[in-house]
Amino acid sequence: MLLKDIRSFIWKITPKLHKVNTYILENPSYIEQKVLINENYLIRELSWDDKNELKKFHNIRNPESFEKKIIPRLNAKEWIGLAVFDIHTGDIAYVAWVINASIRYFEEFGIFLKTGHFLLKDGYCLPKYRHQGLHTRMEQERINFCIKSGASHIFIQIHNTNKKGIESVTQNGYILYQQNYVLQWPIFNIYRAFIGFLKKPLRRVIK
């Protein structure tokens, strides 16, 4: 246990640089033939009424992220959460977010979302619900959600090392828009475009 705590502490205090790819989907087409998933799942938009389920979901994934990230997102009109619910247990299996207006995090990459522009961020499936098609279906659901909301351009970011993620987005028609380095520094809750951090290291950015 002590060794695990030491490793966790070292991970938190160590700054890391990641190469992140930004992809763009221009003039997206509505996806009619979506991947089929088990009928025991329900996909819908998140609200404050789902707070307890979201907290349970993030207690499994990353307990610290609920207060630091999820509460601010629920309070922000720019963030829309979509989730897959297990209708038998009421638990959340998968959470993904859509951003419908320009935010500081993305502006640090030199990209300012205009009317009709959307950013897809942070799709995550709990381990016990994986390998059931939920990720593929949720990527389709997010594209369709944006289209229904008037999307002309959809952006998404994938770590350059995430080959499966890259394959998934390119299969949906995304093309590479740009590459940047991101600074991750867990102990300070920092995950920002590296150049943006160098310019304004004390700037508060909700990621």
Buried (B, 14 or more C-beta within 10 A) or exposed (E): EEEEEEEEEEEEEEEEEBEBBBBBBEEBEEBEEBBEBEEEBEBEEBEEEBBEBBBBBBEEBBEEBBEEBBBEBBEEEBBBBBBBBBEEEEBBBBBBBBBBBBBBBBBBBEBEBEEEBBBBBBBBBBEEBEEBBBBBBBBBBBBBBBBEEEBBBBBBBBEBEBEEBBEBBEEBBBEEBBEBEBBBBBEEBBBBBBBBBEEEEEEEBBB
